Amino acid sequence: MNKLVKKAKYIKGEIEIPADKSITHRAFMFSALTKGKVKISNFSKGKDCLSTLKIIEQLGCEKKYINEKEIIIDAANALKEPNTLLDCGNSGTTTRLMAGILSGQNFNSKLIGDISLSKRPMKRVIEPLSMMGAEIIHNDFKLPIEIKGKKLNAIEYNSPLSSAQVKSCILLAGLNANGVTTFTEPYKSRNHTELMFEYMGADIKTQGNRVSVKESQLMPVDISVCGDISSAAFFMVAALIVPNSEILIKNVGINETRAGIIDVIKSMNGEIEIINERLVSNEKTADIKLRYSKLKGCTIQGEIIPKLIDEIPIIAVMATQAEGKTVIKDAQDLRNKEADRISTVKKELTKLGAHIEETPDGLIIYGKTELKGGCEIECCHDHRIAMSAYIAGLICKEDILIKEFEWVDISFPEFSNLITSITY
Ligand code: S3P
């Protein structure tokens, strides 16, 4: 489906962002490990999370919808050997976290995925899982992978990558391994797994970038999922770059290991106000007000990168409207996402009229540039590229056409309705 985007006069209104994708994946998977019933309120309906939901059903969970926003996962008969392949669709999080869960079970399973996921690197989880004694059959560390489940042994793993997917995989394997499993990473990545483990009673300790977990049974406790800051990011940037805009975004997760974009907006001189802070199932949540602002360029590098890794495409759009140079470094893992997000952002924003350079580990954006548009954008099967292009389209002089816009359904099927509801 192609999407035509026209220049907006302004953005105004109050919206609520749908549930966090990372936390929903975890809520589904961790519920499956409780042997009990868990009510999950406000879960993500993106295709990625639905892939996870389907897999836990194939592993013996039963689901019951209470209403549109609430679901009960009954894990009384889980986990058990699936009689079909487990399809992770487009979702790296499903694959890598499930690999950690499945490696320590007393049955075999096989994970598959779509064309894009089947090209993404799985060595980052297969290697440490193998160190724990896992038996995983693969071809060049890519999907499909066959997992011969067995009891695992704890390890102390020093990860070369700062990755919440790798960390969560190892911690999930550690729940079911003899001894204490420890994971250390160079910079701290999102800690939703640690917070939810704590919330569900696992024996877990965190000290800076080092986390340890002992063999534990997760308890069935009800979970509420806050709104997704990675989805909110598109609206935050829209308000900051479309003249005369002002919005209030309600119920956004602002966990500091995810909220790097808030710091970036502040250092770019964006008008942002965080109000009504509270805890939702152990996750910091707030409402966020934003106003159109005169932005300035900045440098984004080092330990903040994992805290905004998924927001870099939309931050690049924002940087085209900032006075001066914005430099993004240390983000080489962006090349391993749903698309190579460094080269795709450079290519597609250049088409729109941005002045942007690609480096091996990031981007350099020179602003402020008037985006002229009047072209077609390829989202390269990547939901975040599609939505970033849409927001850029709101300030382009001429209409743009985004091809295969249906890819947004991976994380944010409500995007089009929500953005249209506040665009004038
Ligand atoms: C995720 C972690 C990040 C992120 C992805 C979701 C998670 O990946 O890019 O969209 O839910 O753990 P990495 O941890 O591999 O960087």
Boltz pocket constraint, residues with backbone or C-beta under 6 A from the ligand:
constraints:
  - pocket:
      binder: B
      contacts: [[A, 21], [A, 22], [A, 23], [A, 25], [A, 93], [A, 162], [A, 163], [A, 164], [A, 165], [A, 166], [A, 168], [A, 189], [A, 190], [A, 309], [A, 310], [A, 333]]
      max_distance: 6.0
